[in-house]
Every structure is written in structure tokens, then in C-alpha cells.
Amino acid sequence: MKPIRLLIHGGSGRMGRALTRISAADASLQVVAVVSRSPMAELSQGLWLAAEALADAPPFDVAIDFSLPSGIANLLAVCRARGVALVSGTTGLSDADHAKLDAAAGDIPLLWAANFSIGVTVLRRLVERAAAALPQWDVDIVELHHQRKLDAPSGTALVLGAAVDAGGGKPPTYHSLRAGDAVGEHSIQFSGSGERLELIHRAYDRDVFARGALFAARWLAEQNKGKYRLEDAVQAIVRSG
């Protein structure tokens, strides 16, 4: 089988660099362009693509986006024009940005997730179940990330909060910590009279998220147009054995 051709959007960031590095060691994947605002000296010649030249990118099958909200509209336009899939992990998106994603899913396969950890995907389901079982308990969501992360609460915290709402739990209170080089930690605390239930996920290596995004890209490349969740990909693989 031919390798899946990837365009990495937001290549100079931590996730972009991890995606480029891991893809290089995987024969099933081929990175054809790495998009960033400034040149990346570590890339082989011809692989870097300036953000303003995105429309001139070579042919690709899936775009993987870990950039800034300001770049999502241009990337969506290119993907829709070419009819190719998009995996996005960009957080801090506005309601208008999410509406653009929803609209694009009418034309292309699209998967957005605030967190590409398989463990967090399972955690979301556990949180919804706990909220359904403990509807009167107070809920606190505590998230810790590196000091350079801009959005707070994190996108993952908001997704977990949505799981609480879906389960019928009390509206959660968010607590955001920014310290050092923390990769990512999320704690969901359900507090009742005289007891507390705590669900925790800790990421120790950013490669966890990159591997999850590449897993999603492989799966999404075979799907029809529509909006998908990482949970859809995980469940499909489980069902197939």
C-alpha cells in the first residue's frame, strides 16, 4: 500500500515537531509538507512550507493541524478545495471557529479533538458515567500544563466538563495551573458529604498525543465526509479486532 501523505500544519510547535519526527520512522506515512510561519532548519530541503503559501502545498491525503486558531480558516479552505481529510488538535477555538469545522465536515472527513490521548478518550466516558451516578455532588476539574500554554481552561478540561454536563452532573468549577514544563494533567473531583471520588489522567510524554493524532489520521484517511471524534476511531478499531 502507498503511504498516507501528510501535511503538518503548525510544524514549529512541540506537537508539530513530534509529529514530524515520529512520522519519519513510519513507513506507512509520508510527510510531504511542514507548514510554519518561519523556516525550520532541521527539515530536509523542500519540506518546509511558509504559512502564507499553504495553497501551493504539494498533494496530500490528510492534514494534521496543531497550530493557532487564527490559521484554521485558511487550512479549512485548502482542505475543502482539495477534498482531503483534516485532523485538528488546535484548542482555544471560538464558537465561530467550531461552526466552520462543522460546515467543512459536510465536504470532507474531519476529526477534531482537544486531546489525542487514548487514555483521555476513555476518561471522558468514565466522567460521564460518574456524573450520572453522582448528580448532586460538587465537581471540580483541575488541569496542569506547561507555563507557555495560552488557553485556560485547557481544551481537554472543557471536553471533560462537557462530559459532566452530558451525564447530568452539577456544573463543574475549573482550576488551571501553569507551571514548568508539565505535559498535561487532568483531575476530575466529585465531592460529596464526607467523601470524594477522583479520576486522574497524567501524560508524561508529548509523544502520546502525536501517536494518537497519527492513529486518527490513518483511520480518517479511509472515511467518508463527516465529523468524527477520536472515540469513533478507537471504537472502530476495537470492533474490527
C-alpha positions as CSV (number, residue, x, y, z in Angstrom):
1,M,0.0,0.0,0.0
2,K,1.1,3.5,-0.7
3,P,2.0,5.6,2.4
4,I,-0.5,8.2,3.6
5,R,0.7,11.6,2.6
6,L,0.6,14.1,5.5
7,L,0.7,17.8,5.7
8,I,1.6,19.0,9.2
9,H,0.2,22.4,10.0
10,G,1.9,24.2,12.9
11,G,5.1,22.4,12.4
12,S,7.4,24.6,14.5
13,G,5.4,23.8,17.7
14,R,6.1,21.0,20.1
15,M,3.4,18.8,18.6
16,G,4.4,19.6,15.1
17,R,8.0,18.6,15.7
18,A,6.9,15.4,17.4
19,L,4.6,14.5,14.5
20,T,7.4,15.1,12.0
21,R,9.9,13.0,13.9
22,I,7.6,10.1,14.6
23,S,6.2,10.0,11.0
24,A,9.8,9.8,9.6
25,A,10.2,6.4,11.3
26,D,6.9,5.0,10.0
27,A,6.8,3.5,6.5
28,S,3.0,3.8,6.3
29,L,3.3,7.6,6.5
30,Q,5.0,10.2,4.3
31,V,5.2,13.9,5.4
32,V,5.1,16.0,2.2
33,A,5.0,19.4,3.8
34,V,5.5,21.0,7.2
35,V,3.8,24.4,7.5
36,S,5.0,27.1,9.9
37,R,5.4,30.8,10.0
38,S,9.2,30.7,9.9
39,P,11.7,28.3,8.3
40,M,12.7,25.2,10.2
41,A,16.4,24.4,9.7
42,E,16.1,20.8,10.9
43,L,13.9,19.8,7.9
44,S,15.2,18.3,4.7
45,Q,15.3,20.7,1.8
46,G,11.9,21.4,0.2
47,L,9.8,20.1,3.1
48,W,9.2,23.4,4.9
49,L,6.3,25.5,3.6
50,A,5.5,29.0,4.7
51,A,2.1,29.5,6.2
52,E,1.2,32.1,3.6
53,A,2.0,29.7,0.8
54,L,-0.3,26.9,2.1
55,A,-2.4,27.0,-1.1
56,D,0.7,25.9,-3.0
57,A,1.3,22.7,-0.9
58,P,2.0,19.5,-2.8
59,P,-0.7,16.9,-3.0
60,F,-1.6,15.3,0.4
61,D,-4.2,12.9,1.8
62,V,-4.6,14.2,5.4
63,A,-3.7,17.5,7.1
64,I,-2.8,17.3,10.8
65,D,-3.3,20.7,12.5
66,F,-1.7,21.8,15.8
67,S,-1.4,25.5,15.3
68,L,-3.3,28.6,16.4
69,P,-7.0,29.5,16.0
70,S,-6.0,32.3,13.5
71,G,-4.8,29.7,11.0
72,I,-7.9,27.4,10.9
73,A,-9.9,29.2,8.3
74,N,-7.2,29.1,5.6
75,L,-6.4,25.5,6.3
76,L,-10.1,24.5,6.1
77,A,-10.4,26.3,2.7
78,V,-7.4,24.4,1.3
79,C,-8.7,21.0,2.6
80,R,-12.2,21.6,1.2
81,A,-10.9,22.8,-2.1
82,R,-8.9,19.6,-2.4
83,G,-11.4,17.3,-0.8
84,V,-8.9,15.9,1.7
85,A,-9.2,14.9,5.4
86,L,-8.3,17.1,8.3
87,V,-7.3,16.1,11.8
88,S,-7.1,19.1,14.2
89,G,-6.0,19.4,17.8
90,T,-5.9,23.2,17.9
91,T,-7.5,24.5,21.0
92,G,-8.8,27.9,22.1
93,L,-11.2,27.9,19.1
94,S,-14.2,30.2,19.3
95,D,-17.8,29.2,18.7
96,A,-17.4,30.7,15.2
97,D,-14.3,28.5,14.5
98,H,-16.2,25.4,15.6
99,A,-19.0,26.4,13.3
100,K,-16.5,26.5,10.4
101,L,-15.3,23.0,11.3
102,D,-18.9,21.7,11.4
103,A,-19.6,23.3,8.0
104,A,-16.4,21.8,6.5
105,A,-17.4,18.3,7.7
106,G,-20.2,18.5,5.1
107,D,-17.5,18.3,2.4
108,I,-14.5,16.4,3.9
109,P,-13.7,13.8,6.7
110,L,-12.9,15.9,9.7
111,L,-11.8,14.9,13.2
112,W,-11.3,17.5,16.0
113,A,-10.2,16.6,19.5
114,A,-8.9,18.7,22.4
115,N,-6.7,15.8,23.4
116,F,-5.4,12.9,21.4
117,S,-4.5,10.6,24.3
118,I,-6.3,7.3,24.1
119,G,-6.4,7.3,27.9
120,V,-8.3,10.7,27.9
121,T,-10.8,9.3,25.4
122,V,-11.6,6.6,28.0
123,L,-11.6,9.1,30.8
124,R,-14.3,11.2,29.2
125,R,-16.6,8.2,29.2
126,L,-15.8,7.4,32.8
127,V,-16.5,11.1,33.8
128,E,-19.9,11.0,32.1
129,R,-20.8,7.8,34.0
130,A,-19.7,9.2,37.3
131,A,-21.6,12.4,36.8
132,A,-24.8,10.3,36.0
133,A,-24.3,8.3,39.2
134,L,-23.5,11.3,41.4
135,P,-25.7,14.2,40.2
136,Q,-25.8,16.1,43.5
137,W,-22.0,16.0,44.1
138,D,-19.8,19.1,43.6
139,V,-17.5,18.8,40.6
140,D,-14.0,20.4,40.3
141,I,-11.8,20.0,37.2
142,V,-8.1,20.8,37.9
143,E,-5.7,20.9,35.0
144,L,-1.9,21.5,34.9
145,H,0.1,22.4,31.8
146,H,3.4,24.0,31.0
147,Q,3.8,27.7,31.6
148,R,3.7,28.6,27.9
149,K,0.2,27.2,27.3
150,L,-2.1,30.1,26.4
151,D,-5.7,28.9,26.7
152,A,-7.2,28.3,30.2
153,P,-9.1,26.2,31.0
154,S,-7.5,23.7,28.6
155,G,-9.5,22.3,25.7
156,T,-9.3,18.9,27.4
157,A,-10.8,20.3,30.6
158,L,-13.7,21.8,28.7
159,V,-14.3,18.5,27.0
160,L,-14.3,16.7,30.4
161,G,-16.7,19.4,31.7
162,A,-19.0,18.7,28.7
163,A,-18.9,15.0,29.8
164,V,-20.1,16.1,33.3
165,D,-22.9,18.0,31.7
166,A,-23.9,15.1,29.5
167,G,-24.1,12.9,32.5
168,G,-26.3,15.3,34.3
169,G,-23.8,16.3,37.0
170,K,-23.5,19.7,38.6
171,P,-21.8,22.4,36.6
172,P,-18.0,22.0,37.2
173,T,-15.6,24.6,38.6
174,Y,-12.4,24.8,36.7
175,H,-8.9,25.3,38.1
176,S,-6.0,26.0,35.8
177,L,-2.3,25.7,36.8
178,R,0.6,26.7,34.5
179,A,4.0,25.6,35.8
180,G,7.3,24.5,34.4
181,D,7.3,22.0,31.6
182,A,4.3,19.9,32.6
183,V,3.0,18.0,29.6
184,G,-0.6,17.7,30.9
185,E,-2.6,16.5,33.9
186,H,-6.3,16.5,34.4
187,S,-8.1,15.7,37.7
188,I,-11.9,15.4,38.0
189,Q,-13.1,15.5,41.6
190,F,-16.6,14.6,42.7
191,S,-17.1,15.7,46.3
192,G,-20.0,14.5,48.4
193,S,-20.6,14.6,52.2
194,G,-17.6,13.0,53.9
195,E,-16.1,11.5,50.7
196,R,-14.5,12.4,47.4
197,L,-14.1,10.4,44.1
198,E,-11.2,11.5,41.9
199,L,-10.4,10.5,38.3
200,I,-6.9,11.4,37.1
201,H,-5.0,11.3,33.8
202,R,-1.4,12.2,33.6
203,A,0.7,12.5,30.4
204,Y,4.4,12.1,30.9
205,D,5.4,12.3,27.2
206,R,4.1,14.6,24.5
207,D,4.6,11.7,22.0
208,V,1.4,10.2,23.5
209,F,-0.6,12.9,21.7
210,A,1.4,12.8,18.5
211,R,0.9,9.0,18.2
212,G,-2.8,9.5,18.9
213,A,-3.1,12.1,16.1
214,L,-1.3,9.8,13.7
215,F,-3.6,7.0,14.6
216,A,-6.5,9.2,13.9
217,A,-5.0,10.3,10.6
218,R,-4.6,6.7,9.4
219,W,-8.2,5.9,10.3
220,L,-9.7,9.2,8.9
221,A,-7.9,8.7,5.5
222,E,-10.3,5.8,4.9
223,Q,-13.6,7.5,6.0
224,N,-16.2,9.4,4.0
225,K,-17.0,13.0,4.6
226,G,-18.4,13.9,8.0
227,K,-17.4,15.0,11.5
228,Y,-15.8,12.3,13.7
229,R,-14.4,12.0,17.2
230,L,-11.3,10.2,18.4
231,E,-13.6,7.9,20.3
232,D,-15.2,6.9,16.9
233,A,-11.7,5.8,15.7
234,V,-10.9,3.9,18.8
235,Q,-14.3,2.1,18.9
236,A,-14.0,1.2,15.2
237,I,-10.6,-0.4,15.8
238,V,-11.9,-2.3,18.8
239,R,-14.9,-3.7,16.9
240,S,-12.6,-4.8,14.0
241,G,-10.4,-6.8,16.4
